[in-house]
Amino acid sequence: ADHDPKDQRLAEEALRRFQEFLVSAYPHFHSVAERTVLSPYSILYRWPGKQKPANTTKPVLFLAHYDVVPVDKESWTADPFGAEIKDNYIYGRGTLDTKNTLICAMEAAEALIAEGFTPDRDIWFAFGGDEERSGAYGAQQSAAWFTERNLRFAWTLDEGSIVALNQIPGVSKPLALIGVEEKGFLDIELVVQQAPGHASRPPEKQAVAILAEALVRLSKKPFPYRLIPSVESFFTSLAPLVEKKSAKESLQALVLAHPRKLGPLFFTLAGTSPATRALLRTTLAMTQLFGAKADNILPAEARAILNLRLLPGDTIESALEYVRTAIGMDEVIVRPSPYRSANNPILADRETAAGRGPGWANLVQALSSTFPQAVPLPFLVTATTDSRHYAGLCQAVYRFGPLELPPEEVNRIHGHDERISLDNLYRGIDFYRQLIAQL
């Protein structure tokens, strides 16, 4: 829904139209599934299975969201909402994040039902319409609906990681990065207040300058590196895949195989890439600055927004305290932003984190036929997903989208000219077919 959040009516109309599109596009599915619309931001489906729910046949839950982030249309070479096909790619906002997983799941279910298939257990689908704005009206309300009815799931699959191509130096095999844990989310405001006035008579210490000093101090004190168990498992599993074609790659394989023993060397090696750094520390991005509304006014308040992704082991409270200590300036107010809800990291139990939880074997089997070269690895998802709202409803939450992407295509997520190849679309549908057929 590419609308100003202030214009709620237009946004909700667009979301309702998408909900109705699903009804018309998938008649076989809607002939057997129970449909519950909680709001424009939440739609639930129950696909009844042959067996009554029991401890051994708990239902499975598939998640996706149908809202998208805004676009700068002038920077696109195709209509971002036109679904134009060029050179075997479909261009459009949401093709990678994440209408693709929603449509692939629905296409798979529609085809299976048309062929006469009925799953052994119930399968639920929960689609949200405000994931990009925290999921407060979508996923959060859907999870509450399940909780009120005491519904629990064997496992859950949401968006998250992908089949990554050429993401790790020295590793040529595709990596199916299946998210088992998720970093937390926190927006922090840094605020410096000052008496407003005319810019022709500035005080010696100005609010903007004080804020700038605080940001510089913070940039020199990043959160420390830490090696958590799920990330250690990821790197040790990755080590045998390094091809060792050079002395550098042989050293890389050795260090990845023993990250805890070779701590300083490991952190130096892994810290060379933003992608791997994000697995090893709480990250802090300085994203927005606010001052006066005109160039000749001394602002009453200078404000910066920091976006933090919290490594498991850190919390909202500990991150706030770290930022306050790193800045060390009484003039700077450090507080959570009131405009976006924060959440602590989502942890997995030991079996799930190691790739042995319920549902893992199903995912691996579906991958083996649709992405046969890919090596499945448990992974820490560094972004946030709707699945965090459902974490208490099942033992295992997996975060994975059946997409094979090189780095340059990954950068199109939330970027310009977002697109999905037809090959990825068809393989995504087949992945869900193979997965659902096991249930």
C-alpha positions as CSV (number, residue, x, y, z in Angstrom):
1,A,0.0,0.0,0.0
2,D,2.0,3.0,-1.3
3,H,0.1,5.7,0.6
4,D,0.9,8.3,3.2
5,P,0.3,6.6,6.5
6,K,-1.8,9.6,7.5
7,D,-4.4,8.8,4.9
8,Q,-5.6,5.6,6.6
9,R,-8.7,5.3,4.4
10,L,-6.8,5.0,1.1
11,A,-4.4,2.6,2.6
12,E,-7.2,0.4,4.0
13,E,-9.0,0.4,0.7
14,A,-5.9,-0.8,-1.1
15,L,-5.4,-3.6,1.5
16,R,-9.1,-4.7,1.2
17,R,-8.8,-4.9,-2.6
18,F,-5.8,-7.2,-2.2
19,Q,-7.8,-9.4,0.2
20,E,-10.6,-9.6,-2.4
21,F,-8.1,-10.3,-5.2
22,L,-7.1,-13.5,-3.3
23,V,-10.7,-14.7,-3.3
24,S,-11.1,-14.3,-7.1
25,A,-7.6,-15.5,-8.0
26,Y,-7.8,-18.8,-6.0
27,P,-11.3,-20.3,-6.3
28,H,-10.2,-23.9,-5.5
29,F,-8.5,-22.8,-2.3
30,H,-11.4,-20.8,-1.2
31,S,-13.8,-23.7,-1.8
32,V,-12.2,-25.7,1.0
33,A,-10.4,-23.1,3.2
34,E,-12.1,-21.3,6.1
35,R,-11.5,-17.5,5.7
36,T,-11.4,-15.1,8.6
37,V,-10.8,-11.4,8.0
38,L,-9.9,-9.6,11.2
39,S,-9.3,-6.2,9.5
40,P,-7.7,-4.8,6.4
41,Y,-4.4,-5.6,8.0
42,S,-5.1,-9.3,8.8
43,I,-6.5,-12.2,7.0
44,L,-6.4,-15.8,8.2
45,Y,-7.1,-19.1,6.4
46,R,-7.5,-22.6,7.8
47,W,-7.1,-25.5,5.3
48,P,-8.6,-28.5,7.1
49,G,-6.6,-31.6,7.2
50,K,-7.7,-35.2,7.3
51,Q,-6.7,-35.7,11.0
52,K,-8.1,-34.0,14.0
53,P,-5.4,-31.8,15.7
54,A,-3.4,-33.7,18.3
55,N,0.0,-33.5,19.9
56,T,1.5,-35.5,17.1
57,T,-0.3,-33.6,14.3
58,K,-0.3,-30.0,15.4
59,P,-1.1,-27.6,12.5
60,V,1.6,-25.7,10.6
61,L,1.4,-22.0,10.1
62,F,2.6,-20.1,7.0
63,L,3.1,-16.3,7.2
64,A,3.5,-13.5,4.7
65,H,2.6,-9.8,4.4
66,Y,1.0,-7.9,1.6
67,D,2.0,-4.3,2.5
68,V,5.2,-2.8,1.0
69,V,7.5,0.1,1.6
70,P,7.1,3.3,-0.4
71,V,8.9,4.0,-3.7
72,D,10.6,6.8,-5.4
73,K,9.0,6.4,-8.8
74,E,11.4,8.7,-10.5
75,S,14.3,6.2,-9.7
76,W,12.6,3.2,-11.3
77,T,12.9,2.1,-14.9
78,A,9.5,0.3,-14.7
79,D,6.2,1.1,-13.1
80,P,6.7,0.0,-9.5
81,F,3.1,-1.2,-9.3
82,G,2.6,-2.3,-12.9
83,A,4.1,-5.9,-12.6
84,E,5.8,-5.3,-15.9
85,I,7.7,-8.3,-17.3
86,K,11.1,-7.5,-18.9
87,D,13.9,-9.9,-19.7
88,N,12.2,-12.7,-17.7
89,Y,11.9,-10.5,-14.6
90,I,8.7,-9.2,-13.0
91,Y,9.3,-5.7,-11.8
92,G,7.3,-4.3,-8.9
93,R,7.4,-3.3,-5.2
94,G,6.8,-6.4,-3.1
95,T,8.1,-8.9,-5.7
96,L,10.9,-9.8,-3.2
97,D,9.4,-8.5,0.0
98,T,7.2,-10.3,0.3
99,K,4.2,-10.8,-1.9
100,N,6.3,-13.4,-3.6
101,T,6.1,-15.9,-0.7
102,L,2.4,-15.1,-0.3
103,I,1.6,-15.7,-3.9
104,C,3.9,-18.8,-4.2
105,A,2.1,-20.4,-1.2
106,M,-1.3,-19.6,-2.6
107,E,-0.4,-20.9,-6.1
108,A,0.9,-24.1,-4.6
109,A,-2.2,-24.7,-2.4
110,E,-4.5,-23.9,-5.4
111,A,-2.8,-26.4,-7.6
112,L,-2.7,-29.1,-5.0
113,I,-6.4,-28.7,-4.2
114,A,-7.3,-28.8,-7.9
115,E,-5.4,-32.1,-8.1
116,G,-7.5,-33.5,-5.2
117,F,-4.8,-33.2,-2.5
118,T,-5.8,-32.9,1.2
119,P,-3.1,-32.5,3.9
120,D,-3.0,-34.9,6.8
121,R,-3.0,-32.0,9.3
122,D,-4.5,-28.6,9.4
123,I,-2.5,-25.9,7.6
124,W,-3.0,-22.2,8.6
125,F,-2.1,-19.1,6.6
126,A,-1.8,-15.7,8.4
127,F,-1.2,-12.7,6.1
128,G,-0.5,-9.3,7.5
129,G,-1.0,-5.8,6.0
130,D,1.3,-3.7,8.2
131,E,4.6,-5.6,8.7
132,E,6.6,-2.7,7.4
133,R,5.1,-0.6,10.1
134,S,5.6,-3.1,13.0
135,G,2.7,-5.4,12.5
136,A,0.7,-3.9,15.4
137,Y,-2.7,-4.2,13.6
138,G,-1.9,-7.2,11.5
139,A,0.3,-10.0,12.9
140,Q,0.0,-8.8,16.5
141,Q,-3.8,-9.1,16.3
142,S,-3.7,-12.4,14.4
143,A,-1.4,-13.9,17.1
144,A,-3.8,-12.6,19.8
145,W,-6.7,-14.3,17.9
146,F,-4.8,-17.6,17.9
147,T,-3.9,-17.2,21.6
148,E,-7.5,-16.6,22.6
149,R,-8.5,-19.8,20.9
150,N,-5.6,-21.8,22.4
151,L,-4.3,-22.6,19.0
152,R,-0.7,-23.9,18.9
153,F,1.4,-24.9,15.9
154,A,4.1,-27.5,15.3
155,W,6.2,-24.9,13.5
156,T,5.9,-21.7,11.5
157,L,7.5,-20.4,8.3
158,D,7.8,-16.7,7.5
159,E,10.0,-14.5,5.3
160,G,13.6,-14.0,6.3
161,S,16.7,-15.3,4.6
162,I,17.2,-16.7,1.1
163,V,19.3,-19.0,-1.0
164,A,22.4,-16.8,-1.1
165,L,24.7,-16.8,-4.1
166,N,28.3,-15.5,-3.8
167,Q,27.7,-13.9,-0.4
168,I,30.7,-15.5,1.4
169,P,34.2,-15.2,-0.2
170,G,35.6,-18.6,-1.0
171,V,32.2,-20.3,-1.0
172,S,30.7,-21.0,-4.4
173,K,27.9,-23.3,-3.4
174,P,24.5,-21.6,-2.9
175,L,23.6,-21.3,0.8
176,A,20.0,-21.8,1.9
177,L,20.1,-19.6,5.0
178,I,17.2,-20.7,7.1
179,G,16.5,-18.2,9.9
180,V,16.2,-19.8,13.3
181,E,16.6,-16.7,15.5
182,E,15.9,-13.0,14.9
183,K,17.7,-9.9,16.1
184,G,15.7,-7.4,18.2
185,F,14.6,-3.9,17.0
186,L,15.0,-0.6,18.7
187,D,14.7,3.0,17.5
188,I,16.5,5.5,19.8
189,E,16.0,9.2,19.9
190,L,18.9,11.5,20.9
191,V,17.5,14.9,21.9
192,V,19.2,18.1,22.8
193,Q,16.9,20.9,23.9
194,Q,17.7,24.7,23.8
195,A,15.9,28.0,23.9
196,P,14.9,28.9,20.4
197,G,15.9,32.2,18.9
198,H,17.2,34.1,15.9
199,A,20.0,32.6,14.0
200,S,21.8,35.9,13.9
201,R,22.5,35.6,17.7
202,P,23.7,32.0,18.2
203,P,24.8,30.8,21.7
204,E,28.3,29.5,22.2
205,K,27.1,25.9,22.6
206,Q,24.4,25.1,20.0
207,A,22.0,22.2,20.2
208,V,23.0,20.9,16.7
209,A,26.7,21.0,17.6
210,I,26.1,19.2,20.9
211,L,24.1,16.5,19.1
212,A,26.8,16.2,16.4
213,E,29.5,15.6,19.1
214,A,27.3,12.9,20.6
215,L,27.0,11.2,17.3
216,V,30.7,11.3,16.7
217,R,31.4,9.8,20.1
218,L,28.9,7.1,19.4
219,S,30.4,6.3,16.1
220,K,33.8,5.6,17.8
221,K,32.3,3.1,20.2
222,P,30.4,0.4,18.3
223,F,28.8,-2.4,20.3
224,P,31.4,-5.1,21.1
225,Y,31.6,-8.3,19.1
226,R,30.1,-11.4,20.7
227,L,29.8,-15.0,19.3
228,I,26.4,-16.5,20.2
229,P,25.8,-20.2,19.8
230,S,23.6,-20.1,16.7
231,V,26.1,-17.9,14.8
232,E,29.0,-20.1,16.0
233,S,27.1,-23.1,14.5
234,F,26.6,-21.2,11.3
235,F,30.3,-20.4,10.8
236,T,31.6,-23.8,11.8
237,S,29.1,-25.4,9.3
238,L,30.3,-22.9,6.7
239,A,34.0,-23.8,7.2
240,P,34.0,-27.1,5.2
241,L,32.4,-25.3,2.2
242,V,35.3,-22.9,1.7
243,E,37.1,-24.1,-1.4
244,K,40.7,-23.5,-0.2
245,K,42.0,-22.6,-3.6
246,S,44.6,-20.2,-2.0
247,A,46.5,-19.8,1.2
248,K,44.1,-17.0,2.2
249,E,41.0,-19.3,1.7
250,S,42.8,-22.1,3.7
251,L,43.3,-19.7,6.6
252,Q,39.7,-18.6,6.3
253,A,38.5,-22.2,6.5
254,L,40.7,-22.8,9.6
255,V,39.5,-19.7,11.4
256,L,35.8,-20.3,10.6
257,A,36.1,-23.9,11.9
258,H,37.4,-22.6,15.3
259,P,35.9,-19.2,15.9
260,R,36.0,-19.4,19.7
261,K,39.5,-20.6,19.9
262,L,40.8,-18.1,17.4
263,G,38.6,-15.2,18.7
264,P,40.6,-12.1,17.8
265,L,41.5,-13.5,14.4
266,F,38.0,-14.7,13.7
267,F,36.5,-11.3,14.6
268,T,39.0,-9.5,12.4
269,L,38.2,-11.8,9.4
270,A,34.4,-11.7,9.9
271,G,34.4,-8.0,10.6
272,T,35.4,-7.1,7.1
273,S,31.9,-7.4,5.7
274,P,28.8,-5.6,6.9
275,A,26.7,-8.7,6.4
276,T,28.9,-10.8,8.7
277,R,29.5,-8.0,11.2
278,A,25.7,-7.8,11.7
279,L,25.8,-11.5,12.9
280,L,28.4,-10.6,15.6
281,R,27.2,-7.4,17.3
282,T,24.3,-5.2,17.9
283,T,24.3,-2.7,15.0
284,L,23.6,1.0,15.2
285,A,22.6,3.0,12.2
286,M,22.2,6.8,12.3
287,T,19.2,7.3,10.0
288,Q,17.5,10.6,10.6
289,L,18.4,14.2,11.8
290,F,15.9,17.0,12.7
291,G,16.5,20.6,13.5
292,A,14.9,23.9,12.8
293,K,12.1,24.3,10.2
294,A,13.9,27.3,8.6
295,D,17.5,28.2,8.0
296,N,17.4,31.4,10.1
297,I,16.0,29.8,13.3
298,L,17.8,28.3,16.3
299,P,16.0,25.1,16.9
300,A,14.3,24.5,20.2
301,E,15.3,20.9,19.8
302,A,17.9,19.0,17.8
303,R,17.1,15.3,17.3
304,A,18.7,12.2,15.8
305,I,17.1,8.8,15.2
306,L,19.2,5.7,15.7
307,N,18.1,2.3,14.4
308,L,19.5,-0.6,16.4
309,R,19.3,-4.3,15.6
310,L,19.9,-6.1,18.9
311,L,22.0,-9.2,19.0
312,P,20.6,-12.0,21.2
313,G,22.0,-11.4,24.7
314,D,21.4,-7.7,24.4
315,T,18.1,-6.1,25.5
316,I,16.3,-2.9,24.9
317,E,17.3,-1.7,28.4
318,S,21.0,-2.8,28.0
319,A,21.2,-1.1,24.6
320,L,19.8,2.2,25.9
321,E,22.3,2.1,28.8
322,Y,25.2,1.3,26.4
323,V,24.3,4.3,24.2
324,R,24.1,6.6,27.2
325,T,27.4,5.5,28.5
326,A,29.1,5.7,25.1
327,I,27.9,9.3,24.7
328,G,28.6,10.4,28.3
329,M,26.9,13.8,27.9
330,D,24.3,15.1,30.4
331,E,22.9,17.5,27.8
332,V,21.8,14.6,25.5
333,I,18.6,12.9,26.3
334,V,18.6,9.2,25.2
335,R,15.2,7.6,25.0
336,P,13.3,5.0,22.9
337,S,11.4,6.5,20.0
338,P,7.7,6.7,20.5
339,Y,7.0,6.2,16.8
340,R,8.0,2.5,16.4
341,S,7.6,-0.3,18.9
342,A,10.7,-2.0,20.1
343,N,11.2,-5.7,20.6
344,N,13.9,-7.9,22.2
345,P,15.7,-10.6,20.2
346,I,13.7,-13.8,19.4
347,L,15.7,-16.8,20.6
348,A,15.3,-20.5,19.6
349,D,15.7,-23.6,21.7
350,R,18.9,-25.5,21.3
351,E,17.5,-28.1,18.9
352,T,15.9,-25.5,16.6
353,A,19.0,-23.3,16.6
354,A,21.1,-26.3,15.6
355,G,18.8,-27.2,12.7
356,R,17.2,-30.2,14.4
357,G,13.8,-28.7,15.4
358,P,10.4,-29.7,14.1
359,G,9.8,-28.9,10.5
360,W,13.5,-28.6,9.6
361,A,13.6,-31.9,7.8
362,N,10.5,-30.9,5.8
363,L,12.2,-27.7,4.7
364,V,15.4,-29.5,3.7
365,Q,13.4,-32.1,1.7
366,A,11.6,-29.3,-0.2
367,L,14.9,-27.6,-0.9
368,S,16.5,-30.7,-2.2
369,S,14.2,-30.9,-5.1
370,T,13.8,-27.2,-5.9
371,F,17.3,-25.9,-5.1
372,P,19.3,-29.1,-5.2
373,Q,22.8,-27.4,-5.1
374,A,21.9,-25.3,-2.0
375,V,23.4,-26.2,1.4
376,P,20.9,-25.6,4.2
377,L,22.3,-23.8,7.2
378,P,20.7,-22.4,10.4
379,F,21.0,-18.6,10.4
380,L,20.5,-15.5,12.5
381,V,18.1,-13.1,10.7
382,T,19.3,-9.6,11.2
383,A,16.1,-7.9,10.1
384,T,12.7,-8.1,11.9
385,T,9.7,-10.1,10.6
386,D,6.1,-10.6,11.6
387,S,7.0,-14.0,12.9
388,R,8.2,-12.4,16.2
389,H,4.6,-12.0,17.2
390,Y,3.9,-15.7,16.8
391,A,7.0,-17.0,18.6
392,G,5.1,-18.0,21.7
393,L,2.6,-20.2,19.7
394,C,5.0,-22.9,18.5
395,Q,8.3,-24.5,19.2
396,A,10.1,-23.6,16.0
397,V,9.9,-20.5,13.9
398,Y,11.7,-20.5,10.5
399,R,12.4,-17.5,8.4
400,F,13.2,-18.3,4.8
401,G,12.0,-17.3,1.4
402,P,12.6,-19.7,-1.6
403,L,14.6,-17.2,-3.6
404,E,18.1,-17.6,-5.1
405,L,19.8,-14.2,-5.2
406,P,23.3,-12.7,-5.7
407,P,24.2,-9.6,-3.7
408,E,23.2,-7.2,-6.4
409,E,19.7,-8.5,-6.5
410,V,19.4,-8.6,-2.7
411,N,20.1,-4.9,-2.8
412,R,16.9,-4.4,-4.7
413,I,14.9,-5.3,-1.6
414,H,13.5,-1.9,-0.4
415,G,15.5,-0.4,-3.2
416,H,14.9,0.7,-6.8
417,D,13.7,-1.6,-9.5
418,E,12.8,-4.4,-7.2
419,R,12.1,-7.5,-9.3
420,I,11.8,-11.3,-9.3
421,S,13.0,-13.6,-12.0
422,L,10.4,-15.9,-13.5
423,D,12.7,-18.8,-12.6
424,N,12.6,-17.8,-8.9
425,L,8.9,-17.4,-9.0
426,Y,8.3,-20.9,-10.5
427,R,10.8,-22.5,-8.1
428,G,9.2,-20.7,-5.2
429,I,5.8,-22.2,-6.1
430,D,7.3,-25.6,-6.5
431,F,9.1,-25.3,-3.1
432,Y,5.7,-24.7,-1.4
433,R,4.2,-27.5,-3.3
434,Q,6.9,-29.9,-2.2
435,L,6.6,-28.6,1.4
436,I,2.8,-28.7,1.7
437,A,2.7,-32.2,0.1
438,Q,4.6,-33.6,3.1
439,L,2.1,-32.2,5.7
